[in-house]
Amino acid sequence: MFEDFFGLIENPFNLTPDPKYLFLSEVHKEALSHLQYGIDQRKGFVLITGEVGTGKTTLCRSLLASLPGKTRTALILNPSLSDVELLQAINQDFGISSSSTSRKELLDDLYDFLIQVFIQGENAVLIIDECQNLTPGVLEQIRLLSNLETEKEKLLQIVMIGQPELAQMLQSPGLRQINDRIVLRYHLWPLSRRETRDYLRHRMEVAGAARSDVFTLGAQRLIHQYSQGLPRRVNAIAERSLLIAYLKGKRRVTRSIAAEAREELKGNYGEPAGRKSLLVPVFAVTAVAAVIAIVWPSIFSELSEYMAPTIVATDHEVPKADDGEEIIPLSPDQYVIPDYVEALEILTTVKDGLAGPETLNLHPDPGRLKFIIRPSIASVEKGYVVLVYATDDFVRVLGRNRALVEIPMGEFRSLYKWNIILTYAKGPDDEFYTRGDSGYGVERIQHILAAMGYPVEQDGFYDITTAAAVERMQEDFGLKRDGVAGEETLVVFDMVEKGMQ
């Protein structure tokens, strides 16, 4: 349904195992190496365990596809069989013609087949999936198969794959003999958050996606949190997210869309998750407004005065009034706000002054103040001012008694204490960008950096040049220098982008 909408040739998140979609995380690579080594060196028994949905069956099929041509294989996917039925299934999968129901005859036929394979210089591999469902009697039958050997080598390599309880079963005294024969063991761990991100991209690319950023970083994090890194659960929520995005006409899967998919998978079909999340901001804004109305009752009645205050000159610039009279200049002692709380009170009266409950301390050099387009509190000699506008030549601030003062940049440099405090609200996506990332989000960052004068290629790839430009910007604004576009760095980018628009 959504394949054409996203430019896909097929559904990339089908739950059925498909080797071409195999994503080799570090643990999957190690597991595959263990399997290949055990088979090549004829070690007899190899045990692979992992939680439901970690990709064990897909790993099996990938192993089969990677084995040399001179390898005979049998794959048992449904081991809920009796010992005789298991032997029949093994012989049938190896292509051995036998209709016997005798355990001895079935074993003799299998042994003859394995001898011929060995003489021809070939290898034989038996892979049994879901081994945790085997009864002790069938496990004992599998142990007996390992007795099929020459004086030097095992004729049959047996790969046992199952859930973690299989390892516990094998620890029981009754299964000690088979447990002692297992030479190689490996446990498949879930995907890390970064591997989940790479997994999503990998499957989308295999399915023919033209862009690699269909899932935003916020969506990727929520998907990882819900799935706990289990590929099967990743597939389930990713597929549902694509469907919801398609129905909404959205080309990207955002965190809110992934949250809606999560709720549907949990069986919650009530109000969409995105709508519920709006309740907190609404209550928060209402509460803030109530506090302001109670604590500062004069603010609302005087708001129009603050939005268009009288422009007052400083000592170094004395403009003329409309009637030709000079406006009385103010010195810093007259407009600097001595108390931070008073400065914060004034900030709340200015449009966009109270942008959220979080505060961010920046330390931009004076030449970068022009990018601070959101009202903020600036630390100056003997107090604070509310910065409302800045250019290369001057700044405009709200001072004591809410007077709007225009100060030449040269004078402001001598007052400015290199500290800016602004408010913001955390974004719902909690995203970040770092080296190796690509897509629209990276291209947007590069566009903003270029507009700010930092040398960077706008190619949508977060390479070392982009990281260096981000680090330079962080240094200029007094942020942590790590070259990663994290929460605080993105706040600055968002603000600059708004000014560009």
Buried (B, 14 or more C-beta within 10 A) or exposed (E): EBBEBBBBEEBBBEEEBBBEBBBBBEBBEBBBEBBBEBBEEBBBBBBBBBBEBBBBBBBBBBBBEEBEEEBBBBBBBEBEBEBBBBBBBBBEBBEBEBEBEEBEBBBEBBBEBBEEBBEEEBBBBBBBBBBBBBEEEBBBBBBBBBEBBEEEEBBBBBBBBBBBEBBEBBEEEEBEEBBEBBEBBBBBBBBBBEBBBBBBBBBBEBBEBEBBBBBBBBBBBBBBEBBEBBBBBBBBBBBBBBBBBBEEEBEBBBBBBBBBBBBBBEEEEEEBBBEEEEEEEEEEBEEBEEEBEEEBEEBEEEEEEBEEBEEBBBEEEEEEEEEEEEBEBBEBEBBBBEEEEBBBBBBBBBEBBBBBEEEBEBBBEBEBBBBBBBBBBBBBEEBBBBBBBBEEEBBBBBBBEBBBBBBBBEBBBEBBEEBBBBBBBEBBBBBBBBEEBBBBBBBBBBBBBBEBEBEBEBEBBBBEBBBBBBBBBBEBBBBEEEBBBBBBBBBBBBBBBEBEE
